[in-house]
């Protein structure tokens, strides 16, 4: 399941704000580094960080899929290896039990409706 990508309402508001400010004066400078150019640079920095974040999420999604697929392959091969031991030594053998299987004669079956 893909992770949900992130949007930023702060970014959307800031983009609308800078458009409004530019309509007043394209060279606004309120001192202490509060210029339209600095504001635009700050907005662009947020855009690039948001893009990097969303790209990283996509990479994580791919890696998650890769790990899940690798786990499935290991599970399948593990089962095949146990079946190989069973076919060579039998399911009642000590070797089958040593490989991680349960010997057939050791498995108890519950009696749901015992006949009287």
N, C-alpha and C positions, 0 to 999 in steps of 0.2 A: 504494500500500500504506500503510495507516494505521500511524502510529507507535504503539508500545505505551505505554499510559498507565501512570503510576507509582503504586504503592501504597507505604505506609511501615510496615514492621514496627515501627519505633521508635514511630510514632504509636499503633499498636495496643497495644503494651506499655504505653505511657504512659497510655492510656485505662483499661486494666485496673488499672494501679498507682493511679491517682487514685480509682477506685472502691473499691479496697481501703483506701486511706488514709481515705476519707470514712467507711468503716464503723468506723474507730477513733474519729475525732472530726472533726466537720465544720468545726471552727475550728482546725485544727493550725497552729502557727506555730513554726518552728525557728530564727527569727531570721535576720538578714542577707537579708531578702526571700524566704526560703523558706517561703511559706505555700501553702495549698491554692489560694487565689485566684490567686496569681502563677503557680503550676504550671498551673492551668486556662487562664489567659491565654496562657501559652507554648504549650500544646497547641493552643489555638484559632488562634494565629498560624501554627503549622505546618500546620494544616488548611487555612487560607486560602491559604497559599503553595503547597501541594500542589494545591489546586483551580485556582489561577491557572496553575500549570505545566501541568496537564492541559488546561486551556482553550487555552493558548498552543499546545500540540501539535496540538490540533484545528484551530486557525487555520492553523498551518503546513501541515497536511495539505491543507486547502482551497486554500491558496496554491500548493502544489506541483501539485495537480490543475489549477488555473487556468493555471499556467505551461506544463505539459505540453500542455494543450489549445491554448494559444496557439501553441506550437511546431508542433503538427500542422497548424494552420490556415496558418501561414507556409510550412511545407514544401509543403502542397497548392497554395497560391497560387503559390509559386515554380515548381513543376512546371508549373502551368497557364500561367504567363507564358512559360516556355521553350518550351512547346508552341505558344503563340501566335506566337512568333518563328519556330518551325519551320514552322508552317502558312503564314505570310506570306512568308518568305524561303527556306524549304527547309532540310533538315538538312545540306546540303552547302555552305551559304552561309557567307561570312565573318561575316555578322551573327549567325548562330546560334552560331558559335564565340565571337564577342565577348560574347554574352549568357551564356556559360558552358557551352554544349554542346560536344560533340565532333563534329567534322565526320565524316560517314560515310566519306568516302574516306580519312580518316586513321586509322580504326579497323582494327587488324590482328586477324585471326582466326587462332588457332593451329590447326595441323593436327595432330590427335591420331594418326590412322592414315593417313599418306600412302599413296596407292595406287601401286604399282610397275608 
